Amino acid sequence: MFSTTAFAGHWTTSTTSPTIMHIVGKLTINGSAAQIGDEVAIFGATGNLVGSYVVDTAAQYGDLVVVGDNTSTTTLSEGALTGEALSVKVWQASTAKEYSGSEISLAATSDYVQFSYNPVSLPLVFAANAFTGLNITATGSTTSLSGSCGTSNGGTFTVAPTTNFCTSGTASAVTGSGLWWRQIYHM
């Protein structure tokens, strides 16, 4: 039905617990289907990361496992408590943009009931052993160019340039190969 991902993510979770929640659904970013490598993360009320999933099939995410608190470890708080409010963040890999807060819209979905995933009740809260359907829409500014271009901008190169990307701001890593490269600038 849904496979787990082998991609390296923007967020990583390593906590395990016998108490978990499963979430699956469609992911849309700025009106387009999410692409492989985009990511969804779930955070507890205190801001702790309790689950994440790297998209491995365009337009959908999941089985995203949200970790609940392990009650056998009384000195640690590894995950969400039953009834705890959860928030969602989305990472768009192609633009290196993180969406959160008012940029995220959630909608319950019954698209996965044939797989025993029931529409989630909103607002989103942790429910132990629940299998829930939740569609996520991330909408926000796609402008991430807040720096100033350096002398490599617009140049013709036989290999990807490694210097002179920015005169202000910080350049991200160069991605791509062959005739096309992409550079994202951050202020």
Helices and strands as residue ranges (DSSP letters): E 20-29, E 32-33, E 39-43, E 49-54, E 60-67, E 87-92, E 97-99, G 101-103, E 104-108, G 113-115, E 118-119, E 131-138, E 148-149, E 166-168, E 170-171, E 185-186
